[in-house]
Amino acid sequence: MSQGNTSDLPHSSAHDAVEGDEKYLLRNKRQIRGLLRSLIEQRSLVTAHLGGRDQSFPTAVLEVEEDEGSLLLDGSPNEASNRAAESATHLLCFAQLERVRVRFRLEGLECIEHNGHVAFRTAIPETLYYLQRREYYRLETPITDSPSCLIRYEHEDGDQVELEVRVIDISGGGLAIALLPGMPLLETNRTYWDCVLQIPDSPPISLPLTVCSQFRQLLPNGQENFRVGLQFADLPRGADELIQRYIFRIDRQRNARKSGVF
């Protein structure tokens, strides 16, 4: 059953299922598992709503079992909630990652004992909503002091591709690059997992990037390139601070030049 069915949602969370949510629906298994692992790493609180009932309980994702294709969900201290969860047709789970709302559906919960406590084993969800409704300040980077990005992936013919490009703008949610003529194009909606973002005067950041958009543009000098917008699929700890520090530094320098300080 689709997670986008608003009739499945509890009244308190119906506002999460609005028109346009489909564009936030993830189906990539590696991306979903990466976000679930991030919930574990950041100890994110998960609110689990029992399908068809006006009842919920706080919980957390404990483990993602790759080999079994399952995850472990923490049980409730309330035994009645545990019994209700085990007998429910499904759970609708809501959480946040870096202030971005996450929503997924779990079915067929099996009650088990985990480290002496009640837990539930269930299949890793096939889809997950990552509701990125944040607005970020985007910085157009200076040519002489811009970040670079290395995108590594395997081409369909088996060749390894290493694409190193300049970042032309950046925000807390993603970045844009320009592909020059002759460079291989990227695949829209694909997540490239082996990427490295190099911000000036900062250590390299290994991270996955998802292609959100790409289009041909004509530059004032007559040269043509492809502008590609990429979203941070899962920022590692501390990366957001490095990005914001760079944005603040460049902004401060530009304002100083405008005011004639230097």
Residue pairs with C-beta under 8 A, 6 or more apart in sequence:
1 8
1 90
1 105
3 25
3 92
3 103
3 104
3 105
3 125
3 127
3 129
4 17
4 21
4 22
4 25
5 17
6 14
6 17
8 51
8 52
8 90
8 92
8 105
9 16
9 17
9 49
9 92
10 49
10 54
10 56
10 92
11 54
12 49
12 56
13 49
13 92
13 94
16 94
16 101
16 103
16 129
16 131
21 129
21 131
24 129
24 130
24 131
24 132
25 127
25 128
25 129
26 32
26 35
26 127
26 128
26 129
26 130
27 126
27 127
28 191
29 124
29 126
30 191
30 193
31 191
31 208
31 210
31 233
31 234
32 104
32 124
32 125
32 126
32 127
32 128
33 64
33 66
33 124
34 208
34 233
34 234
35 97
35 102
35 128
35 130
35 234
36 61
36 64
36 71
36 124
36 128
37 64
38 44
38 97
38 234
39 46
39 60
39 61
39 95
39 97
39 102
40 60
40 61
40 62
40 63
40 64
41 237
42 97
42 98
43 60
44 60
44 61
44 95
44 96
44 97
44 102
45 58
45 60
45 95
45 96
46 58
46 59
46 60
46 61
46 73
46 93
46 94
46 95
47 56
47 57
47 58
47 59
47 93
47 94
47 95
48 56
48 57
48 58
48 59
48 73
48 85
48 91
48 92
48 93
48 106
49 55
49 56
49 91
49 92
49 93
49 94
50 56
50 84
50 85
50 88
50 91
51 88
51 89
51 90
51 91
51 92
52 88
52 89
53 84
53 88
55 81
55 84
57 76
57 78
57 81
57 85
58 76
59 73
59 74
59 75
59 76
59 93
60 73
60 74
61 71
61 72
61 73
61 74
62 71
62 72
62 73
62 74
62 114
62 119
63 71
63 72
64 71
64 124
65 71
65 72
65 121
69 123
69 124
70 121
70 122
70 123
70 124
71 106
71 121
71 122
71 123
71 124
72 112
72 114
72 119
72 120
72 121
73 91
73 93
73 106
73 109
73 119
73 120
73 121
73 122
74 117
74 119
74 120
75 82
75 85
75 111
75 117
75 118
75 119
75 120
76 82
76 85
76 118
79 118
82 111
82 118
85 91
85 109
85 120
86 109
86 110
86 111
86 120
88 109
89 107
90 105
90 106
90 107
91 105
91 106
91 107
91 109
92 103
92 104
92 105
93 103
93 104
93 105
93 106
94 101
94 102
94 103
95 101
95 102
95 103
96 102
97 130
98 235
98 240
99 134
100 130
100 131
100 132
100 133
100 134
101 129
101 130
101 131
101 133
102 128
102 129
102 130
102 131
103 128
103 129
103 131
104 125
104 127
104 128
104 129
105 125
105 127
106 120
106 122
106 123
106 125
107 122
107 123
108 122
108 123
109 120
109 121
109 122
110 120
110 121
110 122
111 118
111 119
111 120
112 118
112 119
112 120
112 121
113 119
132 173
132 231
134 172
134 173
136 171
136 172
136 173
136 174
137 171
137 172
137 247
138 169
138 170
138 171
139 169
139 170
139 171
139 247
139 250
139 251
140 168
140 169
141 147
141 166
141 167
141 168
141 169
141 170
141 250
142 250
143 166
145 200
145 250
146 166
146 167
146 168
146 200
147 166
147 167
147 170
147 175
147 197
147 198
147 199
147 200
147 246
148 164
148 165
148 166
148 167
148 197
148 198
149 164
149 165
149 166
149 167
149 175
149 177
149 195
149 196
149 197
149 198
149 209
149 230
150 162
150 163
150 164
150 195
150 196
150 198
151 161
151 162
151 163
151 164
151 165
151 186
151 192
151 194
151 195
151 209
152 160
152 161
152 162
152 163
152 192
152 194
152 195
152 196
153 160
153 161
153 192
153 193
153 194
154 160
154 161
155 161
155 184
161 184
163 179
163 183
163 184
165 177
165 178
165 179
165 183
166 177
166 178
167 175
167 176
167 177
167 197
168 176
168 177
168 178
168 227
169 175
169 176
170 176
170 243
170 246
170 247
171 243
171 247
172 240
172 243
172 244
173 231
173 232
174 209
174 212
174 229
174 230
174 231
174 232
175 197
175 209
175 229
175 230
175 232
176 227
176 228
176 229
176 230
177 227
177 228
177 230
178 225
178 226
178 227
178 228
179 185
179 186
179 214
179 225
179 226
179 228
180 223
180 225
181 223
181 224
181 225
183 226
185 214
185 226
186 192
186 211
186 214
186 228
187 211
188 211
188 212
188 213
188 214
189 210
189 211
189 212
190 210
190 211
191 208
191 209
191 210
191 211
191 233
192 208
192 209
192 210
192 211
193 208
194 206
195 206
195 207
195 208
195 209
196 204
196 205
196 206
196 207
197 204
197 205
197 207
197 239
198 204
198 205
199 205
199 242
199 243
199 246
200 246
202 242
202 245
202 246
203 242
205 235
205 236
205 239
205 242
206 236
207 232
207 233
207 234
207 235
207 236
207 239
208 232
208 233
208 234
209 230
209 231
209 232
209 233
210 230
210 231
210 233
211 228
211 229
211 230
212 229
212 230
212 231
213 228
213 229
214 226
214 227
214 228
214 229
215 226
215 227
216 224
216 225
216 226
217 224
217 225
217 226
217 227
218 224
219 225
232 239
256 262
